[in-house]
């Protein structure tokens, strides 16, 4: 259980983004691609876990002052720093070893992800705005990695939507940091360069842009021709409902600290995600 908490296995759900390109390409049933995609998923998961451990070691003192993070294995003292370093190395070598079994392009993308996130942990997370874009870059790298592994081209539309969505979620998390900062004292240096007015304005802008971008994607001639349907815009109902619910969680319930936890626990969000997947599937696969 401690190892699961240390490696933050529940965050591995983010790495399912490597499967996104084949879904949007209408090739979800091409099972010949799955062996490499599963290796890519495991490779990203292990490397991501090594970064989580490294980050927890680097942030040990700050985490011990945090009302939630103080319960993490290293901050609570349940796992020593020496043991954490060993486990970090094992996860990193395991992830890079799996990447070696795939192609060179995937290895380059994975190493880029590692360098960016290591730099983030070592200090770039303290630079406002830069920190949000670095977080968002991880999701972009995942989809391009999934694309090169499955030999599926990642469209500009898909990259734009993933970038916007990840920026939106990162901003919502920063909003939670600001609220927490107001009650417990400053826990992250970049927080001093944000305030609720700025974050709220950015969230409003991004939520609108995401919806417009998705609508433009569904009615674009390229997409209509590729899927041979002009009904894809109906799936936007679930996208709009999901964003509205996330804004409700953020502004009304004041609980946007962990997008992963919200994704796994909020029934409305889960419902909209399932509805979107089913409707998208019916329109492009069963029509």
MARMI-208158 format. One record per residue (C-alpha): residue number from 1; residue in three letters; x, y, z. Coordinates in steps of 0.001 Angstrom, whole numbers, plus 500000, padded with zeros to 6 digits. Layout:
// residues N
ATOM; num; residu; u; v; w
ATOM; NUM; ALA; X; Y; Z $
...
***
This chain:
// residues 287
ATOM; num; residu; u; v; w
ATOM; 1; UNK; 500000; 500000; 500000 $
ATOM; 2; UNK; 502845; 502403; 500827 $
ATOM; 3; UNK; 504450; 501691; 497454 $
ATOM; 4; UNK; 501154; 502405; 495697 $
ATOM; 5; UNK; 500860; 505725; 497542 $
ATOM; 6; UNK; 504502; 506594; 496905 $
ATOM; 7; UNK; 504208; 505880; 493178 $
ATOM; 8; UNK; 500780; 507594; 493055 $
ATOM; 9; UNK; 499375; 504763; 490975 $
ATOM; 10; UNK; 495978; 506495; 490771 $
ATOM; 11; UNK; 497696; 509177; 488666 $
ATOM; 12; UNK; 498575; 506549; 486058 $
ATOM; 13; UNK; 495143; 507245; 484583 $
ATOM; 14; UNK; 496756; 510285; 482928 $
ATOM; 15; UNK; 498903; 507970; 480853 $
ATOM; 16; UNK; 495863; 506547; 479093 $
ATOM; 17; UNK; 496301; 509624; 476895 $
ATOM; 18; UNK; 498682; 507479; 474815 $
ATOM; 19; UNK; 495552; 505657; 473576 $
ATOM; 20; UNK; 493809; 508882; 472547 $
ATOM; 21; UNK; 495249; 509109; 468980 $
ATOM; 22; UNK; 493914; 505707; 467866 $
ATOM; 23; UNK; 490493; 506525; 469334 $
ATOM; 24; UNK; 490235; 509805; 467439 $
ATOM; 25; UNK; 491626; 508124; 464333 $
ATOM; 26; UNK; 488758; 505605; 464393 $
ATOM; 27; UNK; 491194; 502693; 464857 $
ATOM; 28; UNK; 490327; 501650; 468405 $
ATOM; 29; UNK; 489656; 498081; 467232 $
ATOM; 30; UNK; 493008; 497650; 465536 $
ATOM; 31; UNK; 494291; 495340; 468263 $
ATOM; 32; UNK; 497637; 494850; 466531 $
ATOM; 33; UNK; 498631; 498269; 467886 $
ATOM; 34; UNK; 497822; 497463; 471509 $
ATOM; 35; UNK; 500990; 495570; 472488 $
ATOM; 36; UNK; 503176; 498610; 471849 $
ATOM; 37; UNK; 500617; 501011; 473358 $
ATOM; 38; UNK; 500453; 498985; 476577 $
ATOM; 39; UNK; 504264; 499068; 476776 $
ATOM; 40; UNK; 504139; 502833; 476199 $
ATOM; 41; UNK; 501531; 503218; 478948 $
ATOM; 42; UNK; 503629; 501226; 481439 $
ATOM; 43; UNK; 506794; 503054; 480423 $
ATOM; 44; UNK; 505211; 506472; 480990 $
ATOM; 45; UNK; 503667; 505287; 484264 $
ATOM; 46; UNK; 506967; 504112; 485731 $
ATOM; 47; UNK; 508860; 507226; 484623 $
ATOM; 48; UNK; 506056; 509434; 485961 $
ATOM; 49; UNK; 506213; 507585; 489298 $
ATOM; 50; UNK; 509958; 508123; 489499 $
ATOM; 51; UNK; 509321; 511853; 488997 $
ATOM; 52; UNK; 506627; 511846; 491716 $
ATOM; 53; UNK; 509093; 510252; 494148 $
ATOM; 54; UNK; 511822; 512711; 493159 $
ATOM; 55; UNK; 509406; 515599; 493638 $
ATOM; 56; UNK; 508377; 514334; 497074 $
ATOM; 57; UNK; 512024; 514118; 498106 $
ATOM; 58; UNK; 512725; 517633; 496810 $
ATOM; 59; UNK; 509598; 519051; 498488 $
ATOM; 60; UNK; 509961; 517185; 501771 $
ATOM; 61; UNK; 510021; 520242; 504036 $
ATOM; 62; UNK; 507180; 522018; 502241 $
ATOM; 63; UNK; 505064; 518851; 502185 $
ATOM; 64; UNK; 505455; 518444; 505937 $
ATOM; 65; UNK; 503682; 521808; 506341 $
ATOM; 66; UNK; 500885; 520961; 503917 $
ATOM; 67; UNK; 497592; 519739; 505456 $
ATOM; 68; UNK; 497238; 516922; 502903 $
ATOM; 69; UNK; 500711; 516304; 501534 $
ATOM; 70; UNK; 502134; 515767; 505031 $
ATOM; 71; UNK; 500425; 512364; 504941 $
ATOM; 72; UNK; 502491; 511198; 501953 $
ATOM; 73; UNK; 504893; 508303; 502683 $
ATOM; 74; UNK; 508107; 510351; 502648 $
ATOM; 75; UNK; 506745; 513460; 504380 $
ATOM; 76; UNK; 505173; 511318; 507108 $
ATOM; 77; UNK; 508423; 509420; 507656 $
ATOM; 78; UNK; 506971; 506024; 506732 $
ATOM; 79; UNK; 509522; 505725; 503915 $
ATOM; 80; UNK; 513055; 507042; 504394 $
ATOM; 81; UNK; 514759; 509249; 501821 $
ATOM; 82; UNK; 517331; 506521; 501111 $
ATOM; 83; UNK; 514630; 503962; 500361 $
ATOM; 84; UNK; 512769; 506541; 498281 $
ATOM; 85; UNK; 515862; 507219; 496159 $
ATOM; 86; UNK; 516288; 503483; 495515 $
ATOM; 87; UNK; 512648; 503063; 494517 $
ATOM; 88; UNK; 512891; 506165; 492335 $
ATOM; 89; UNK; 515861; 504657; 490492 $
ATOM; 90; UNK; 514124; 501305; 490018 $
ATOM; 91; UNK; 511014; 502935; 488561 $
ATOM; 92; UNK; 513091; 505152; 486263 $
ATOM; 93; UNK; 515212; 502293; 484947 $
ATOM; 94; UNK; 512115; 500147; 484487 $
ATOM; 95; UNK; 510355; 502850; 482480 $
ATOM; 96; UNK; 513381; 503602; 480302 $
ATOM; 97; UNK; 513952; 499874; 479819 $
ATOM; 98; UNK; 510441; 499415; 478448 $
ATOM; 99; UNK; 510939; 502446; 476200 $
ATOM; 100; UNK; 514017; 500749; 474748 $
ATOM; 101; UNK; 511730; 497989; 473437 $
ATOM; 102; UNK; 509791; 500555; 471402 $
ATOM; 103; UNK; 511027; 502996; 468766 $
ATOM; 104; UNK; 513539; 505821; 468918 $
ATOM; 105; UNK; 510936; 508560; 468511 $
ATOM; 106; UNK; 509075; 507300; 471582 $
ATOM; 107; UNK; 512330; 507226; 473573 $
ATOM; 108; UNK; 513044; 510852; 472635 $
ATOM; 109; UNK; 509560; 511939; 473689 $
ATOM; 110; UNK; 509798; 510037; 476976 $
ATOM; 111; UNK; 513202; 511525; 477780 $
ATOM; 112; UNK; 511826; 514986; 476927 $
ATOM; 113; UNK; 508960; 514344; 479346 $
ATOM; 114; UNK; 511480; 513259; 481990 $
ATOM; 115; UNK; 513723; 516313; 481527 $
ATOM; 116; UNK; 510801; 518762; 481551 $
ATOM; 117; UNK; 509278; 517285; 484693 $
ATOM; 118; UNK; 512604; 516955; 486487 $
ATOM; 119; UNK; 513279; 520632; 485704 $
ATOM; 120; UNK; 509801; 521445; 486985 $
ATOM; 121; UNK; 510510; 519651; 490267 $
ATOM; 122; UNK; 513915; 521300; 490647 $
ATOM; 123; UNK; 512622; 524853; 490458 $
ATOM; 124; UNK; 510658; 525786; 487346 $
ATOM; 125; UNK; 507402; 525106; 489215 $
ATOM; 126; UNK; 508080; 528307; 491147 $
ATOM; 127; UNK; 507746; 530481; 488010 $
ATOM; 128; UNK; 504163; 531559; 487464 $
ATOM; 129; UNK; 502533; 530822; 484079 $
ATOM; 130; UNK; 505619; 528805; 483098 $
ATOM; 131; UNK; 504614; 526173; 485669 $
ATOM; 132; UNK; 501162; 525770; 484104 $
ATOM; 133; UNK; 502524; 525363; 480583 $
ATOM; 134; UNK; 505046; 522781; 481770 $
ATOM; 135; UNK; 502242; 520732; 483338 $
ATOM; 136; UNK; 500227; 520991; 480117 $
ATOM; 137; UNK; 503211; 519893; 478014 $
ATOM; 138; UNK; 503129; 516481; 479682 $
ATOM; 139; UNK; 499729; 515690; 478183 $
ATOM; 140; UNK; 500807; 516848; 474735 $
ATOM; 141; UNK; 503876; 514631; 474900 $
ATOM; 142; UNK; 501695; 511672; 475885 $
ATOM; 143; UNK; 499428; 511959; 472858 $
ATOM; 144; UNK; 502333; 512419; 470453 $
ATOM; 145; UNK; 504026; 509415; 472060 $
ATOM; 146; UNK; 500851; 507402; 471521 $
ATOM; 147; UNK; 500822; 508589; 467936 $
ATOM; 148; UNK; 504380; 507497; 467105 $
ATOM; 149; UNK; 503941; 504139; 468829 $
ATOM; 150; UNK; 500673; 503359; 467013 $
ATOM; 151; UNK; 501798; 504966; 463725 $
ATOM; 152; UNK; 498828; 507353; 463825 $
ATOM; 153; UNK; 499250; 511019; 462892 $
ATOM; 154; UNK; 498165; 513422; 465641 $
ATOM; 155; UNK; 496017; 516147; 464122 $
ATOM; 156; UNK; 496489; 519801; 464996 $
ATOM; 157; UNK; 492897; 519838; 466248 $
ATOM; 158; UNK; 493608; 517102; 468766 $
ATOM; 159; UNK; 496828; 518765; 469964 $
ATOM; 160; UNK; 495045; 522113; 470399 $
ATOM; 161; UNK; 492188; 520600; 472403 $
ATOM; 162; UNK; 494490; 518584; 474660 $
ATOM; 163; UNK; 496663; 521651; 475276 $
ATOM; 164; UNK; 493659; 523836; 476143 $
ATOM; 165; UNK; 492103; 521216; 478410 $
ATOM; 166; UNK; 495349; 520558; 480298 $
ATOM; 167; UNK; 495935; 524311; 480783 $
ATOM; 168; UNK; 492371; 524621; 482092 $
ATOM; 169; UNK; 492892; 521816; 484634 $
ATOM; 170; UNK; 496278; 523196; 485724 $
ATOM; 171; UNK; 494723; 526614; 486319 $
ATOM; 172; UNK; 491932; 525065; 488397 $
ATOM; 173; UNK; 494546; 523330; 490535 $
ATOM; 174; UNK; 496425; 526599; 491034 $
ATOM; 175; UNK; 493161; 528172; 492193 $
ATOM; 176; UNK; 492946; 525526; 494883 $
ATOM; 177; UNK; 496555; 526325; 495870 $
ATOM; 178; UNK; 495647; 530006; 496284 $
ATOM; 179; UNK; 492678; 529201; 498512 $
ATOM; 180; UNK; 494813; 526822; 500579 $
ATOM; 181; UNK; 497569; 529429; 500729 $
ATOM; 182; UNK; 495120; 531865; 502301 $
ATOM; 183; UNK; 494519; 529543; 505242 $
ATOM; 184; UNK; 497862; 527828; 505803 $
ATOM; 185; UNK; 500521; 530274; 504606 $
ATOM; 186; UNK; 502504; 530241; 501373 $
ATOM; 187; UNK; 503282; 526719; 500206 $
ATOM; 188; UNK; 504449; 527419; 496634 $
ATOM; 189; UNK; 506504; 530413; 495498 $
ATOM; 190; UNK; 504606; 530849; 492230 $
ATOM; 191; UNK; 501354; 531330; 494145 $
ATOM; 192; UNK; 502395; 534872; 495077 $
ATOM; 193; UNK; 502099; 535816; 491385 $
ATOM; 194; UNK; 498518; 534540; 491088 $
ATOM; 195; UNK; 495280; 535706; 492637 $
ATOM; 196; UNK; 491669; 534583; 492405 $
ATOM; 197; UNK; 490667; 537339; 489971 $
ATOM; 198; UNK; 493422; 536367; 487539 $
ATOM; 199; UNK; 492754; 532620; 487808 $
ATOM; 200; UNK; 488977; 533044; 487556 $
ATOM; 201; UNK; 489375; 535176; 484419 $
ATOM; 202; UNK; 491706; 532630; 482832 $
ATOM; 203; UNK; 489364; 529751; 483671 $
ATOM; 204; UNK; 486446; 531600; 482096 $
ATOM; 205; UNK; 488478; 532292; 478958 $
ATOM; 206; UNK; 489786; 528738; 478618 $
ATOM; 207; UNK; 486425; 527095; 479266 $
ATOM; 208; UNK; 484888; 529143; 476450 $
ATOM; 209; UNK; 487794; 528544; 474080 $
ATOM; 210; UNK; 487747; 524784; 474752 $
ATOM; 211; UNK; 484057; 524566; 473874 $
ATOM; 212; UNK; 484479; 526638; 470708 $
ATOM; 213; UNK; 487568; 524646; 469658 $
ATOM; 214; UNK; 485742; 521363; 470155 $
ATOM; 215; UNK; 482718; 522573; 468185 $
ATOM; 216; UNK; 484976; 523748; 465344 $
ATOM; 217; UNK; 486705; 520362; 465403 $
ATOM; 218; UNK; 483414; 518444; 465090 $
ATOM; 219; UNK; 482182; 520519; 462130 $
ATOM; 220; UNK; 485504; 520915; 460323 $
ATOM; 221; UNK; 485488; 519572; 456725 $
ATOM; 222; UNK; 488579; 517475; 457474 $
ATOM; 223; UNK; 486873; 515613; 460343 $
ATOM; 224; UNK; 483544; 515230; 458510 $
ATOM; 225; UNK; 485371; 513721; 455543 $
ATOM; 226; UNK; 487540; 511433; 457679 $
ATOM; 227; UNK; 484640; 509959; 459667 $
ATOM; 228; UNK; 482062; 510326; 456896 $
ATOM; 229; UNK; 479535; 511951; 459250 $
ATOM; 230; UNK; 478389; 515442; 460124 $
ATOM; 231; UNK; 476756; 514437; 463423 $
ATOM; 232; UNK; 479853; 514531; 465603 $
ATOM; 233; UNK; 478819; 517917; 466974 $
ATOM; 234; UNK; 476237; 516112; 469148 $
ATOM; 235; UNK; 479065; 514866; 471377 $
ATOM; 236; UNK; 479721; 518484; 472375 $
ATOM; 237; UNK; 476738; 518274; 474749 $
ATOM; 238; UNK; 478787; 516049; 477045 $
ATOM; 239; UNK; 481870; 518264; 476701 $
ATOM; 240; UNK; 479888; 521363; 477679 $
ATOM; 241; UNK; 478190; 519565; 480586 $
ATOM; 242; UNK; 481544; 518233; 481827 $
ATOM; 243; UNK; 483182; 521664; 481755 $
ATOM; 244; UNK; 480195; 523232; 483497 $
ATOM; 245; UNK; 480389; 520599; 486231 $
ATOM; 246; UNK; 484118; 521163; 486675 $
ATOM; 247; UNK; 483523; 524908; 486977 $
ATOM; 248; UNK; 480829; 524165; 489551 $
ATOM; 249; UNK; 483281; 522037; 491532 $
ATOM; 250; UNK; 485880; 524809; 491265 $
ATOM; 251; UNK; 483787; 527907; 491996 $
ATOM; 252; UNK; 480891; 526598; 494084 $
ATOM; 253; UNK; 482363; 523637; 495935 $
ATOM; 254; UNK; 485881; 525134; 496095 $
ATOM; 255; UNK; 487427; 521728; 495461 $
ATOM; 256; UNK; 489649; 521606; 492388 $
ATOM; 257; UNK; 492917; 520458; 493961 $
ATOM; 258; UNK; 493273; 517131; 492174 $
ATOM; 259; UNK; 491816; 516711; 488662 $
ATOM; 260; UNK; 492610; 512994; 488831 $
ATOM; 261; UNK; 490616; 512530; 492038 $
ATOM; 262; UNK; 487689; 514449; 490554 $
ATOM; 263; UNK; 487812; 512312; 487419 $
ATOM; 264; UNK; 487793; 509105; 489468 $
ATOM; 265; UNK; 485216; 510110; 492095 $
ATOM; 266; UNK; 482745; 512673; 490775 $
ATOM; 267; UNK; 479742; 510769; 489406 $
ATOM; 268; UNK; 478607; 513609; 487154 $
ATOM; 269; UNK; 482056; 513961; 485546 $
ATOM; 270; UNK; 482290; 510189; 485125 $
ATOM; 271; UNK; 478813; 510174; 483583 $
ATOM; 272; UNK; 479651; 512885; 481067 $
ATOM; 273; UNK; 482902; 511139; 480145 $
ATOM; 274; UNK; 481125; 507818; 479602 $
ATOM; 275; UNK; 478364; 509569; 477645 $
ATOM; 276; UNK; 480929; 511316; 475457 $
ATOM; 277; UNK; 482833; 508077; 474749 $
ATOM; 278; UNK; 479651; 506137; 473935 $
ATOM; 279; UNK; 478222; 508870; 471699 $
ATOM; 280; UNK; 481560; 509366; 469925 $
ATOM; 281; UNK; 481859; 505607; 469475 $
ATOM; 282; UNK; 478329; 505235; 468052 $
ATOM; 283; UNK; 478762; 508128; 465623 $
ATOM; 284; UNK; 482152; 507162; 464183 $
ATOM; 285; UNK; 482137; 503375; 464567 $
ATOM; 286; UNK; 478521; 502193; 464198 $
ATOM; 287; UNK; 476989; 504695; 461777 $
***
